């Protein structure tokens, strides 16, 4: 993990009652505690998802410049919480801006209740360092039914600037591939960036700016399952399950009942999977779907091919990420088992009035 300020320690901060806390960079010795905090910090009020990483640092390692801070009780040594963000140069309306993607803000329920003063101080420590790095805005994704996280984000000064739909496609049977699809197992990071830029750079905000492609090449070699092409359309598959499994810790009662029925009937015929509570799921993420109106048959063939490949590898779900304003992909929502809707939240430090419209989805966001 490349950190901007290794082994950083900020001044001690008073929490309450004479208790002080040290804000510092997270270290390998914190891993087990941080994983424990993550295991009880689910996303969503109706359908509650919990990610289980093999290491809490696995997502941070997918970015070159990450700040990951914890607050340590000076007396007991217990951690009050963790916050993390990665500094990323991106393009907004054709201009280079310094953004920071925030992907963790987790409170330890053993030491805090609600959004405590401790968590506020850890957050302020991160925010101060991000500003020193020239950050112009912070952004992140919050599940639409995650009312607590949304409330925290708005209290921090963030506002919604767009929506992402994570469309869940259960992998349970083969699908006929109606057109010829080519698969490419290894891609060159530079060539892919330049090719994708023709589609994304300009019409989409948050297009990543890269100068050194060696780091991204290493990530593609590890996480990219394949690139698929059909006619003038294409997509890529990212295997986030290499570092993280997901489980559903809660869902509406009707879904639980339906899941019980489908599981019983699936012994006779292949049926979509509705997971049992706490059942771990293996997920592949489909991203960079490049297609245009009138090319639906090409996109359908690509997704059918992706489904069949996932079936061969024991994958439970394909998650297809679509921007709310991608009209050419709106038909996918009607075909998925369940859409998980997320808001893109942004907090500005320098005004970014051009920040509107479609935004690019980086597969590392779900790490």
C-alpha positions in Angstrom: 0.0 0.0 0.0 1.5 3.3 -1.0 0.7 5.9 1.6 1.2 9.7 1.2 2.5 10.0 4.8 3.8 6.7 6.2 3.7 6.2 10.0 2.0 9.6 10.4 0.9 10.6 14.0 -1.2 13.6 14.6 -1.5 15.4 17.9 -3.4 13.7 20.7 -7.0 14.7 20.9 -9.2 14.8 24.0 -12.4 12.7 23.6 -14.2 13.2 26.9 -13.6 12.9 30.6 -9.9 13.3 30.3 -9.5 10.4 27.8 -7.2 11.1 24.9 -6.8 9.5 21.5 -3.9 9.2 19.2 -4.8 9.6 15.5 -2.3 7.7 13.4 -1.8 5.7 10.2 -3.3 2.2 10.3 -0.6 -0.5 10.7 -0.6 -4.3 10.0 -1.0 -5.0 13.7 -4.5 -3.4 13.4 -5.8 -5.7 10.7 -7.7 -8.2 12.9 -9.4 -5.4 14.9 -10.4 -3.5 11.7 -11.8 -6.6 10.1 -13.8 -7.2 13.3 -15.2 -3.6 13.0 -16.1 -4.2 9.3 -17.9 -7.5 10.1 -20.6 -5.6 12.1 -20.8 -2.5 9.9 -23.2 -3.5 7.2 -24.6 -1.3 4.4 -28.3 -0.7 3.9 -31.5 -0.7 6.0 -33.6 -3.0 3.9 -31.0 -5.3 2.2 -28.0 -5.2 4.5 -24.7 -6.2 2.9 -21.5 -6.9 4.8 -18.1 -7.2 3.0 -15.5 -9.6 4.4 -12.0 -8.8 3.2 -9.0 -11.1 3.5 -7.2 -8.0 4.8 -8.6 -4.7 5.7 -5.8 -3.1 3.6 -6.8 -5.0 0.4 -8.8 -2.1 -1.0 -6.2 0.5 0.0 -3.5 -1.5 -1.9 -5.5 -1.0 -5.1 -4.7 2.7 -5.1 -1.3 4.3 -5.2 -1.9 7.1 -2.8 -4.0 6.2 0.2 -4.5 7.7 3.7 -5.9 5.2 6.2 -6.2 6.6 9.7 -7.3 5.0 13.0 -8.0 6.6 16.4 -6.3 4.7 19.3 -7.4 5.2 22.9 -4.1 6.2 24.6 -5.1 4.5 27.9 -6.6 1.2 26.7 -5.0 0.8 23.2 -8.5 0.1 21.7 -9.4 1.5 18.3 -12.3 3.9 18.2 -12.7 3.7 14.4 -11.1 4.0 11.0 -11.4 6.4 8.0 -9.7 6.0 4.6 -9.5 7.8 1.3 -7.3 7.7 -1.8 -6.1 10.8 -3.6 -6.9 10.6 -7.4 -6.3 13.1 -10.2 -9.4 13.0 -12.3 -11.0 14.9 -15.1 -14.1 17.0 -14.5 -15.6 18.8 -17.5 -12.3 18.6 -19.3 -10.2 20.0 -16.4 -7.8 18.1 -14.2 -8.9 18.2 -10.6 -7.6 16.5 -7.5 -10.3 14.4 -5.9 -10.2 11.9 -3.0 -12.3 8.8 -3.1 -13.5 8.0 0.4 -14.1 4.3 0.9 -14.2 3.7 4.7 -15.6 5.5 7.7 -16.3 2.9 10.4 -16.9 3.3 14.1 -16.1 0.6 16.6 -19.3 -0.3 18.4 -17.3 -1.5 21.4 -16.0 2.0 22.1 -18.4 4.4 20.5 -22.2 5.0 20.3 -23.3 6.6 17.1 -21.2 9.3 15.4 -19.0 10.0 18.4 -16.6 12.8 19.0 -13.8 10.3 18.5 -15.0 9.5 15.0 -15.4 13.2 14.2 -11.8 13.8 15.3 -10.5 10.9 13.2 -12.4 12.3 10.2 -11.0 15.8 10.8 -7.5 14.3 10.9 -8.0 12.7 7.5 -9.6 15.8 6.1 -6.8 18.1 7.2 -4.2 15.8 5.5 -6.3 15.6 2.3 -6.4 19.4 2.1 -2.6 19.5 2.6 -2.4 17.1 -0.4 -4.3 19.7 -2.6 -7.6 17.8 -2.6 -10.4 19.9 -4.1 -13.3 17.5 -3.4 -14.1 14.3 -1.7 -16.5 11.7 -3.1 -17.9 8.3 -2.3 -20.8 6.0 -2.8 -23.5 5.4 -0.3 -26.3 2.8 -0.6 -29.6 4.6 -1.1 -31.3 2.8 1.8 -28.3 3.4 4.2 -30.0 6.3 6.0 -27.4 6.4 8.8 -24.4 6.8 6.4 -26.4 9.3 4.3 -27.1 11.4 7.4 -23.5 11.3 8.4 -22.3 12.4 4.9 -24.7 15.3 4.8 -23.7 16.5 8.2 -20.1 16.4 6.9 -21.2 18.8 4.1 -21.6 16.3 1.3 -24.3 16.6 -1.3 -25.7 14.0 -3.8 -24.3 14.5 -7.4 -25.5 11.4 -9.2 -26.6 7.8 -8.9 -25.1 4.4 -9.7 -27.2 1.3 -10.2 -25.5 -2.0 -9.2 -27.6 -4.6 -11.1 -27.5 -8.1 -9.6 -27.7 -11.0 -12.1 -27.8 -14.4 -10.5 -25.6 -17.0 -12.2 -27.5 -20.3 -12.2 -27.9 -21.6 -15.8 -26.3 -21.3 -19.2 -27.6 -18.6 -21.6 -27.5 -18.9 -25.3 -25.0 -16.6 -26.9 -26.6 -15.2 -30.0 -23.6 -13.6 -31.6 -19.9 -14.3 -31.8 -17.9 -13.0 -28.8 -14.2 -12.8 -28.5 -12.4 -13.1 -25.1 -9.1 -11.5 -24.2 -7.5 -12.7 -21.0 -4.6 -10.2 -20.9 -4.7 -6.5 -21.8 -2.1 -3.7 -21.9 -2.9 -1.0 -19.4 -1.9 1.9 -21.7 -3.8 0.6 -24.7 -6.9 0.0 -22.6 -6.8 3.4 -21.0 -6.5 5.1 -24.4 -9.2 3.0 -26.0 -11.6 3.6 -23.1 -10.9 7.3 -23.1 -12.4 7.6 -26.5 -15.8 6.6 -24.9 -15.5 8.1 -21.4 -13.2 11.1 -21.4 -15.4 14.1 -22.0 -19.0 12.7 -21.7 -18.2 11.3 -18.2 -16.9 13.1 -15.1 -14.2 11.5 -12.8 -12.2 10.0 -15.7 -8.9 9.0 -14.0 -5.7 10.7 -15.2 -2.7 8.4 -15.3 0.9 9.0 -16.1 2.5 5.8 -14.7 0.7 2.7 -15.9 2.9 0.1 -14.2 0.7 0.1 -11.0 -2.5 -0.3 -13.0 -0.9 -3.0 -15.1 -0.3 -5.0 -12.0 -3.9 -4.7 -10.9 -5.2 -5.7 -14.3 -2.9 -8.8 -14.3 -4.4 -9.8 -11.0 -8.1 -8.8 -11.1 -9.1 -8.7 -14.7 -10.8 -12.0 -15.6 -11.3 -11.1 -19.2 -12.2 -8.5 -21.7 -15.0 -9.4 -24.1 -15.8 -7.9 -27.6 -18.8 -8.3 -29.8 -18.9 -6.2 -32.9 -18.2 -2.7 -31.8 -19.3 -3.4 -28.2 -17.2 -4.6 -25.3 -17.1 -5.1 -21.5 -14.6 -6.2 -18.8 -14.9 -8.4 -15.8 -13.2 -7.6 -12.5 -12.8 -10.4 -9.9 -13.3 -8.5 -6.6 -13.9 -11.9 -4.9 -10.1 -12.4 -4.8 -10.0 -10.2 -1.7 -13.6 -9.8 -0.5 -16.6 -12.0 -0.1 -20.1 -10.5 0.6 -22.9 -11.8 2.7 -26.4 -10.6 3.3 -27.0 -10.0 7.0 -30.7 -8.9 6.6 -33.3 -8.7 3.9 -37.1 -8.0 3.7 -39.2 -10.9 4.9 -40.8 -11.5 1.4 -37.3 -12.1 -0.1 -36.5 -14.6 2.7 -39.7 -16.5 2.0 -39.1 -16.4 -1.8 -35.5 -17.6 -1.3 -36.7 -20.6 0.7 -39.1 -21.6 -2.0 -36.6 -21.1 -4.8 -33.9 -23.1 -2.9 -36.3 -26.0 -2.5 -37.4 -26.0 -6.1 -33.8 -25.6 -7.5 -33.2 -29.3 -6.8 -35.5 -29.9 -9.8 -34.7 -27.1 -12.1 -32.1 -24.3 -12.2 -33.5 -21.2 -10.5 -32.1 -17.8 -9.5 -30.4 -17.7 -6.1 -31.6 -15.6 -3.3 -29.0 -16.0 -0.6 -29.7 -17.1 3.0 -28.8 -14.6 5.7 -25.0 -14.8 6.4 -24.4 -16.9 3.3 -21.2 -15.8 1.6 -21.3 -14.9 -2.1 -18.7 -14.9 -4.8 -19.2 -11.9 -7.1 -17.7 -10.7 -10.4 -18.1 -7.1 -11.3 -18.9 -6.2 -14.9 -17.7 -2.7 -15.9 -16.6 -0.6 -18.9 -19.7 -1.7 -20.9 -19.1 0.2 -24.1 -22.0 0.1 -26.5 -24.5 2.5 -28.1 -28.2 2.6 -28.8 -29.0 0.1 -31.6 -26.3 -2.3 -30.4 -28.4 -4.1 -27.8 -28.0 -7.5 -29.4 -24.2 -7.1 -29.0 -24.5 -6.2 -25.4 -26.9 -9.1 -24.8 -24.4 -11.5 -26.3 -21.6 -10.1 -24.1 -23.6 -10.5 -20.9 -24.7 -14.0 -21.9 -21.0 -15.0 -22.5 -20.1 -13.4 -19.1 -22.8 -15.4 -17.4 -21.6 -18.7 -18.9 -18.0 -18.0 -17.9 -19.1 -17.1 -14.4 -21.1 -20.3 -14.2 -18.0 -22.3 -15.1 -16.0 -20.6 -12.3 -18.6 -21.1 -9.5 -19.6 -17.4 -9.3 -22.9 -16.6 -7.6 -23.7 -13.2 -9.0 -22.6 -10.8 -11.7 -22.9 -7.2 -10.6 -23.3 -4.8 -13.6 -22.6 -1.2 -12.8 -24.7 1.4 -14.7 -24.8 5.2 -14.3 -28.4 6.4 -13.8 -27.9 8.6 -17.0 -26.6 5.9 -19.2 -29.8 5.6 -21.3 -28.2 3.0 -23.7 -28.0 0.6 -20.7 -31.3 1.3 -19.0 -32.9 -1.9 -20.4 -30.5 -3.9 -18.1 -32.4 -2.8 -15.0 -35.5 -4.6 -16.1 -33.6 -7.8 -16.5 -31.8 -7.9 -13.2 -32.9 -9.8 -10.1 -32.5 -6.8 -7.8 -31.1 -3.3 -8.4 -28.9 -1.9 -5.6 -29.0 1.9 -5.9 -26.2 4.1 -4.6 -25.9 7.9 -4.4 -22.6 9.6 -5.4 -21.9 12.0 -2.6 -19.5 14.9 -3.0 -18.0 17.4 -0.6 -16.3 20.4 -2.3 -13.4 22.5 -0.9 -12.8 24.4 -4.2 -16.1 24.9 -6.0 -16.7 22.4 -8.8 -19.8 23.8 -10.5 -19.2 21.6 -13.6 -19.7 18.4 -11.6 -22.9 17.0 -13.1 -24.1 14.3 -15.5 -22.6 10.9 -16.0 -19.6 9.8 -13.9 -17.0 7.1 -14.6 -17.1 3.9 -12.5 -13.6 2.6 -11.4 -13.8 -1.1 -10.5 -11.5 -0.4 -7.6 -14.3 1.5 -5.9 -15.8 -1.9 -4.8 -12.5 -3.5 -4.0 
